[in-house]
């Protein structure tokens, strides 16, 4: 799986940000999946206009079709400003999935927030916003079969090095590859990386630079995920030993926000 992560850009308006993104995708080297950063239209906290939203959706679909690749469309605010959205377009330009996660951390999550999508280059998952920093989010996707999780998320400047290191921890503990993209905005740093359980495959902190390119070899994740009690081929016994059925309460529980805050 060839992955291209588009560098972030600070622009004076959402329209200018879209122009930059569209050109960057058009100029990207060939890839199976192109990942855009979080809030690629800007981080002003205001949802894009209906006209711009429609233009962006149409433009990304056209780019996916022209480049014959999947596009994980970064993230942008929903029309009501209460959710963060990420679009997934297939090689034909069809919108095959819209990933929506609530900005309110107290709002209950359900199974719809942990999708695993079949593609011709493997099974992928999507997380956006702060969901990546919750250990169980990545674990649920991995246990459902995701080999690569695409993550448009903001990386705040506070303890940034520790957070970047924790991405490798998530990949290792859950035996899944992570493709992470954060754009530079207020109190957020640009960071792009592709991380395997075995280590960082590629990483970049360039702003407005060339896309970050990385390739996960065919069958590489499948080999790492195989149960191997002799440890001759893999050290990732932990994933195989977990039982998916033990995690259903994470999807079904509807604990009141006040109680969750003290959990």
DABEL-V935369 format. One record per residue. RES is the residue in three letters. SS is DSSP state (a for helix, b for strand, c for the rest). PSI is psi in radians with two decimals (* if undefined). D_CENTER is the distance of its C-alpha to the mean C-alpha in whole Angstrom. Layout:
res:RES ss:SS psi:PSI d_center:D_CENTER
res:RES ss:SS psi:PSI d_center:D_CENTER
This chain:
res:UNK ss:c psi:2.04 d_center:15
res:UNK ss:b psi:2.23 d_center:15
res:UNK ss:b psi:2.35 d_center:12
res:UNK ss:b psi:2.15 d_center:13
res:UNK ss:b psi:2.09 d_center:11
res:UNK ss:c psi:2.34 d_center:13
res:UNK ss:c psi:2.60 d_center:14
res:UNK ss:c psi:2.91 d_center:14
res:UNK ss:c psi:2.35 d_center:18
res:UNK ss:c psi:2.01 d_center:20
res:UNK ss:c psi:2.75 d_center:22
res:UNK ss:c psi:-0.25 d_center:25
res:UNK ss:c psi:2.77 d_center:24
res:UNK ss:a psi:-0.61 d_center:21
res:UNK ss:a psi:-0.74 d_center:23
res:UNK ss:a psi:-0.65 d_center:23
res:UNK ss:a psi:-0.69 d_center:20
res:UNK ss:a psi:-0.70 d_center:19
res:UNK ss:a psi:-0.78 d_center:22
res:UNK ss:a psi:-0.81 d_center:20
res:UNK ss:a psi:-0.78 d_center:17
res:UNK ss:a psi:-0.75 d_center:19
res:UNK ss:a psi:-0.67 d_center:21
res:UNK ss:a psi:-0.70 d_center:18
res:UNK ss:a psi:-0.74 d_center:17
res:UNK ss:a psi:-0.59 d_center:20
res:UNK ss:a psi:-0.11 d_center:21
res:UNK ss:c psi:2.48 d_center:18
res:UNK ss:c psi:2.80 d_center:20
res:UNK ss:c psi:2.41 d_center:19
res:UNK ss:c psi:2.77 d_center:16
res:UNK ss:c psi:-0.65 d_center:15
res:UNK ss:b psi:2.28 d_center:11
res:UNK ss:b psi:2.21 d_center:11
res:UNK ss:b psi:2.23 d_center:8
res:UNK ss:c psi:2.69 d_center:9
res:UNK ss:c psi:2.93 d_center:9
res:UNK ss:c psi:2.53 d_center:9
res:UNK ss:c psi:0.89 d_center:12
res:UNK ss:c psi:-0.19 d_center:13
res:UNK ss:c psi:0.10 d_center:16
res:UNK ss:c psi:2.80 d_center:17
res:UNK ss:c psi:0.69 d_center:17
res:UNK ss:c psi:-0.15 d_center:21
res:UNK ss:c psi:0.16 d_center:20
res:UNK ss:c psi:2.22 d_center:21
res:UNK ss:c psi:2.55 d_center:20
res:UNK ss:c psi:2.69 d_center:21
res:UNK ss:c psi:2.79 d_center:24
res:UNK ss:a psi:-0.67 d_center:24
res:UNK ss:a psi:-0.77 d_center:25
res:UNK ss:a psi:-0.70 d_center:23
res:UNK ss:a psi:-0.78 d_center:20
res:UNK ss:a psi:-0.69 d_center:22
res:UNK ss:a psi:-0.74 d_center:22
res:UNK ss:a psi:-0.78 d_center:19
res:UNK ss:a psi:-0.80 d_center:18
res:UNK ss:a psi:-0.72 d_center:21
res:UNK ss:a psi:-0.73 d_center:20
res:UNK ss:a psi:-0.66 d_center:17
res:UNK ss:a psi:-0.74 d_center:18
res:UNK ss:a psi:-0.72 d_center:21
res:UNK ss:a psi:-0.71 d_center:19
res:UNK ss:a psi:-0.69 d_center:17
res:UNK ss:a psi:-0.77 d_center:21
res:UNK ss:a psi:-0.68 d_center:22
res:UNK ss:a psi:-0.12 d_center:20
res:UNK ss:c psi:0.95 d_center:20
res:UNK ss:c psi:2.90 d_center:16
res:UNK ss:b psi:2.50 d_center:13
res:UNK ss:b psi:2.11 d_center:11
res:UNK ss:b psi:1.87 d_center:8
res:UNK ss:c psi:0.81 d_center:9
res:UNK ss:c psi:-2.48 d_center:8
res:UNK ss:c psi:2.66 d_center:9
res:UNK ss:b psi:2.83 d_center:13
res:UNK ss:b psi:2.52 d_center:15
res:UNK ss:c psi:2.95 d_center:17
res:UNK ss:c psi:-0.59 d_center:21
res:UNK ss:c psi:-0.03 d_center:22
res:UNK ss:c psi:0.19 d_center:20
res:UNK ss:c psi:-0.14 d_center:19
res:UNK ss:b psi:2.74 d_center:15
res:UNK ss:b psi:2.25 d_center:12
res:UNK ss:b psi:2.50 d_center:11
res:UNK ss:b psi:2.21 d_center:9
res:UNK ss:b psi:2.52 d_center:11
res:UNK ss:b psi:2.09 d_center:11
res:UNK ss:b psi:2.46 d_center:14
res:UNK ss:c psi:-3.08 d_center:16
res:UNK ss:c psi:-0.40 d_center:18
res:UNK ss:c psi:0.02 d_center:21
res:UNK ss:c psi:0.15 d_center:19
res:UNK ss:c psi:2.43 d_center:19
res:UNK ss:b psi:1.79 d_center:16
res:UNK ss:b psi:-0.28 d_center:15
res:UNK ss:b psi:2.45 d_center:13
res:UNK ss:b psi:2.01 d_center:12
res:UNK ss:b psi:2.12 d_center:10
res:UNK ss:b psi:2.13 d_center:12
res:UNK ss:b psi:2.42 d_center:12
res:UNK ss:b psi:2.49 d_center:15
res:UNK ss:c psi:-0.45 d_center:16
res:UNK ss:c psi:1.95 d_center:19
res:UNK ss:c psi:-0.32 d_center:18
res:UNK ss:c psi:-0.18 d_center:21
res:UNK ss:c psi:2.41 d_center:20
res:UNK ss:c psi:2.46 d_center:20
res:UNK ss:c psi:2.70 d_center:17
res:UNK ss:c psi:-3.07 d_center:18
res:UNK ss:a psi:-0.45 d_center:17
res:UNK ss:a psi:-0.33 d_center:15
res:UNK ss:a psi:0.00 d_center:12
res:UNK ss:c psi:1.09 d_center:12
res:UNK ss:c psi:2.55 d_center:12
res:UNK ss:b psi:2.14 d_center:12
res:UNK ss:b psi:2.29 d_center:13
res:UNK ss:b psi:2.25 d_center:15
res:UNK ss:b psi:3.00 d_center:15
res:UNK ss:c psi:0.00 d_center:18
res:UNK ss:c psi:0.23 d_center:16
res:UNK ss:b psi:3.06 d_center:15
res:UNK ss:b psi:2.22 d_center:13
res:UNK ss:b psi:2.69 d_center:10
res:UNK ss:b psi:2.89 d_center:8
res:UNK ss:b psi:2.33 d_center:5
res:UNK ss:b psi:2.47 d_center:5
res:UNK ss:b psi:2.90 d_center:6
res:UNK ss:a psi:-2.53 d_center:9
res:UNK ss:a psi:-0.03 d_center:11
res:UNK ss:a psi:-0.45 d_center:10
res:UNK ss:a psi:-0.47 d_center:8
res:UNK ss:a psi:0.01 d_center:12
res:UNK ss:c psi:2.02 d_center:13
res:UNK ss:a psi:-0.76 d_center:14
res:UNK ss:a psi:-0.40 d_center:15
res:UNK ss:a psi:-0.86 d_center:12
res:UNK ss:a psi:-0.66 d_center:10
res:UNK ss:a psi:-0.75 d_center:14
res:UNK ss:a psi:-0.78 d_center:14
res:UNK ss:a psi:-0.76 d_center:12
res:UNK ss:a psi:-0.76 d_center:13
res:UNK ss:a psi:-0.40 d_center:17
res:UNK ss:c psi:0.02 d_center:16
res:UNK ss:c psi:0.00 d_center:16
res:UNK ss:c psi:2.33 d_center:12
res:UNK ss:c psi:-0.58 d_center:12
res:UNK ss:b psi:2.30 d_center:9
res:UNK ss:b psi:2.17 d_center:6
res:UNK ss:b psi:2.28 d_center:3
res:UNK ss:b psi:1.65 d_center:2
res:UNK ss:b psi:1.98 d_center:4
res:UNK ss:c psi:2.73 d_center:7
res:UNK ss:c psi:2.38 d_center:11
res:UNK ss:b psi:1.81 d_center:13
res:UNK ss:b psi:2.73 d_center:16
res:UNK ss:c psi:-0.37 d_center:19
res:UNK ss:c psi:2.16 d_center:21
res:UNK ss:c psi:0.66 d_center:20
res:UNK ss:a psi:-0.75 d_center:18
res:UNK ss:a psi:-0.70 d_center:19
res:UNK ss:a psi:-0.66 d_center:19
res:UNK ss:a psi:-0.71 d_center:15
res:UNK ss:a psi:-0.73 d_center:14
res:UNK ss:a psi:-0.60 d_center:17
res:UNK ss:a psi:-0.42 d_center:15
res:UNK ss:a psi:-0.73 d_center:12
res:UNK ss:a psi:-0.67 d_center:14
res:UNK ss:a psi:-0.74 d_center:16
res:UNK ss:a psi:-0.74 d_center:13
res:UNK ss:a psi:-0.71 d_center:13
res:UNK ss:a psi:-0.85 d_center:17
res:UNK ss:a psi:-0.56 d_center:17
res:UNK ss:a psi:0.06 d_center:15
res:UNK ss:c psi:1.03 d_center:16
res:UNK ss:c psi:2.58 d_center:12
res:UNK ss:b psi:2.54 d_center:11
res:UNK ss:b psi:2.32 d_center:7
res:UNK ss:b psi:1.97 d_center:6
res:UNK ss:b psi:2.37 d_center:6
res:UNK ss:b psi:2.05 d_center:7
res:UNK ss:b psi:2.32 d_center:10
res:UNK ss:c psi:2.72 d_center:13
res:UNK ss:c psi:2.03 d_center:16
res:UNK ss:b psi:-3.00 d_center:18
res:UNK ss:c psi:2.17 d_center:20
res:UNK ss:c psi:0.42 d_center:20
res:UNK ss:b psi:2.50 d_center:16
res:UNK ss:b psi:2.62 d_center:16
res:UNK ss:c psi:2.28 d_center:14
res:UNK ss:b psi:2.31 d_center:13
res:UNK ss:b psi:2.37 d_center:11
res:UNK ss:b psi:2.66 d_center:11
res:UNK ss:b psi:2.10 d_center:11
res:UNK ss:b psi:2.28 d_center:12
res:UNK ss:b psi:2.86 d_center:14
res:UNK ss:c psi:-0.49 d_center:16
res:UNK ss:c psi:-0.09 d_center:19
res:UNK ss:b psi:3.12 d_center:18
res:UNK ss:b psi:2.11 d_center:16
res:UNK ss:b psi:-0.70 d_center:16
res:UNK ss:b psi:2.60 d_center:15
res:UNK ss:b psi:2.63 d_center:15
res:UNK ss:b psi:2.54 d_center:16
res:UNK ss:c psi:0.43 d_center:17
res:UNK ss:c psi:2.45 d_center:19
res:UNK ss:c psi:2.27 d_center:19
res:UNK ss:c psi:0.47 d_center:19
res:UNK ss:c psi:-2.93 d_center:20
res:UNK ss:c psi:2.70 d_center:19
res:UNK ss:c psi:2.63 d_center:16
res:UNK ss:b psi:2.18 d_center:14
res:UNK ss:b psi:2.42 d_center:15
res:UNK ss:b psi:2.66 d_center:15
res:UNK ss:b psi:2.20 d_center:16
res:UNK ss:c psi:2.10 d_center:16
res:UNK ss:c psi:2.53 d_center:19
res:UNK ss:c psi:2.30 d_center:20
res:UNK ss:c psi:-0.09 d_center:21
res:UNK ss:a psi:-0.83 d_center:20
res:UNK ss:a psi:-0.62 d_center:17
res:UNK ss:a psi:-0.70 d_center:20
res:UNK ss:a psi:-0.74 d_center:22
res:UNK ss:a psi:-0.53 d_center:21
res:UNK ss:a psi:-0.14 d_center:20
res:UNK ss:c psi:2.44 d_center:24
res:UNK ss:c psi:2.26 d_center:26
res:UNK ss:c psi:1.59 d_center:29
res:UNK ss:c psi:-0.24 d_center:31
res:UNK ss:c psi:-0.20 d_center:33
res:UNK ss:c psi:0.41 d_center:30
res:UNK ss:c psi:-0.57 d_center:31
res:UNK ss:c psi:-0.36 d_center:28
res:UNK ss:c psi:2.65 d_center:25
res:UNK ss:c psi:0.08 d_center:25
res:UNK ss:c psi:0.93 d_center:22
res:UNK ss:a psi:-0.49 d_center:25
res:UNK ss:a psi:-0.70 d_center:23
res:UNK ss:a psi:-0.78 d_center:20
res:UNK ss:a psi:-0.59 d_center:23
res:UNK ss:a psi:-0.23 d_center:26
res:UNK ss:c psi:2.65 d_center:23
res:UNK ss:c psi:2.12 d_center:24
res:UNK ss:a psi:-0.64 d_center:22
res:UNK ss:a psi:-0.33 d_center:25
res:UNK ss:a psi:-0.22 d_center:25
res:UNK ss:a psi:-0.03 d_center:21
res:UNK ss:a psi:-0.53 d_center:22
res:UNK ss:a psi:-0.46 d_center:24
res:UNK ss:a psi:-0.48 d_center:20
res:UNK ss:a psi:-0.44 d_center:20
res:UNK ss:a psi:-0.47 d_center:23
res:UNK ss:c psi:2.39 d_center:24
res:UNK ss:c psi:1.03 d_center:25
res:UNK ss:c psi:2.37 d_center:26
res:UNK ss:c psi:2.51 d_center:27
res:UNK ss:a psi:-0.69 d_center:25
res:UNK ss:a psi:-0.65 d_center:28
res:UNK ss:a psi:-0.68 d_center:29
res:UNK ss:a psi:-0.57 d_center:25
res:UNK ss:c psi:-0.41 d_center:25
res:UNK ss:c psi:0.11 d_center:28
res:UNK ss:c psi:* d_center:26
